[in-house]
């Protein structure tokens, strides 16, 4: 049994990791033929992509996927720690599984992802959730087949969570949920330690994949007919800093853009690491989508400092304007936290002022959620929940107005759309524009999922646009 330790996870002396190739234990291949599994994924795209690996690992040892948890022999929760809400949802699901297990004694229940890296969660599971058969962390996902085998053979709770990141594993199997859009990890972990964030502890220090491994994966996706790749990392802009002197995110983006892939996206970008080289490359290559997610979190310098964000409102705006100027037609989205401990009305008005300057195309807005073990959890917080809710509502009204205002400007314009599906309405399709806008459209001729088509925009709504396919 290996338990997580936050103090251990906090240590950032230079780690000496190597890249190893994944190999499945031959004895476990197809061992569980006939068994069914269900995965519930919470949180970000990194987790979604981890679940694509988990699905492939489970399939390789014989499990088959089912769409209802009540039909499964194995239920696995891939969890998220970023906000209390995600935490509560996972524990709520464990409550439902407890009831299911009363009727279905052989049900195997597992928990993985970021929550598994938190010592307090593991304490709770060992004390109050003894029916959970196994837990593994973000650093040892590749050991899933052995962990399940051990849990089933011994009928004892297995907890295998490494506090520190280990080697980087290449060659994990993957079953992608989409045949045209793929996630590609380029860097794991985060060294930024924003004071409110649990990720540097749950995902470990920044570790970049070797460029040749990333480029090979992109080549395979192109061969398989993929139209869009999203390069993933907690902070993709730090790519390569731990590996190479002179090959970082800008260089990687450029090498990928030279390939025959129609659409490239990347997320998430910390403003601190956003280099001029990156901006130049994004502006230069038409297959890098003109859509950037640039989390600001607050418009108050005082709060940005307390958050440990390493930029000021002024330097953020400088970067914002540089991107807008260099990348033609770019849309910029953001994340904003309201009610950070000590945030005053004046600080909040600074945030509104920044939003009024940037007029974002999209914004994910949240009330501060304290995460145990982070520095912000220890800060004094005099703002009431009522005040925080009120600020969130005021902020949402402002950001929503800009979403609509920006979308209105697109009426009458023609946008390229990657078709993702057919809507329930007759002859209606939906997909995303190059600028990452959700487009619903009609078409007189046949359209297939995975096509990139031109759509003329007829009317704008706050969160989507309606149009018709044109030649
Ligand atoms: S950059 Fe900050 S908010 Fe983003 S994952 Fe790292 S610590 Fe968390």
Boltz pocket constraint, residues with backbone or C-beta under 6 A from the ligand:
constraints:
  - pocket:
      binder: B
      contacts: [[A, 190], [A, 191], [A, 192], [A, 193], [A, 194], [A, 197], [A, 198], [A, 199], [A, 200], [A, 234], [A, 235], [A, 270]]
      max_distance: 6.0
